[in-house]
């Protein structure tokens, strides 16, 4: 099973509900990592199934180096917009305002 494999390869180092790293099931997506980076990397990395942990690492590095400065700038601006919306919503969910 996937959880067993991740626990074996990355003990206590991956985020999951009920794991050592506390993470709410539906947090507001505030950071660029949450609303952009993970999805972009996942799409690039899993176009084909990684074959080994080293292959996975190589794919992550390759996908990360392909992210342009313009994309990073746009992502930063979107993060600032999301922070303002979160502030305006008094810390409540705000995705419907995007």
MOQUI-V247220 format. One record per pair of residues at least 24 apart in sequence whose C-alpha atoms are under 10 Angstrom apart, sorted by the first residue. I is the first residue (numbers start at 0). GAP is how many residues later the second one is. D is the distance in Angstrom with one decimal. If there is no record, write none. Layout:
# MOQUI-V247220
I|GAP|D, I|GAP|D
This chain:
# MOQUI-V247220
8|44|8.0, 9|43|9.9, 25|67|9.5, 26|65|9.6, 26|66|8.1, 27|54|9.5, 27|58|8.3, 27|63|8.6, 27|64|7.7, 27|65|5.7, 27|66|7.3, 27|67|7.6, 28|50|9.2, 28|53|8.1, 28|54|9.5, 28|57|9.6, 28|64|8.6, 28|65|8.9, 28|66|7.9, 29|48|9.5, 29|49|6.6, 29|50|8.9, 29|51|9.4, 29|52|6.1, 29|53|6.4, 29|54|10.0, 29|55|9.6, 29|56|8.0, 29|63|10.0, 29|64|9.7, 29|65|9.7, 30|44|9.2, 30|45|8.9, 30|47|9.2, 30|48|6.0, 30|49|9.0, 30|51|8.3, 30|52|8.5, 31|40|9.0, 31|42|10.0, 31|43|6.2, 31|44|7.0, 31|45|9.5, 31|46|7.9, 31|47|5.9, 31|48|9.5, 31|50|9.5, 32|42|9.4, 32|46|9.6, 33|45|9.9, 34|40|9.0, 34|43|9.4, 34|44|8.6, 34|47|9.9, 35|35|10.0, 35|36|9.8, 35|39|7.3, 35|42|9.6, 35|43|9.6, 36|27|8.9, 36|30|9.3, 36|35|9.5, 36|38|8.9, 39|24|9.2, 39|27|9.1, 40|25|9.9, 40|26|9.3
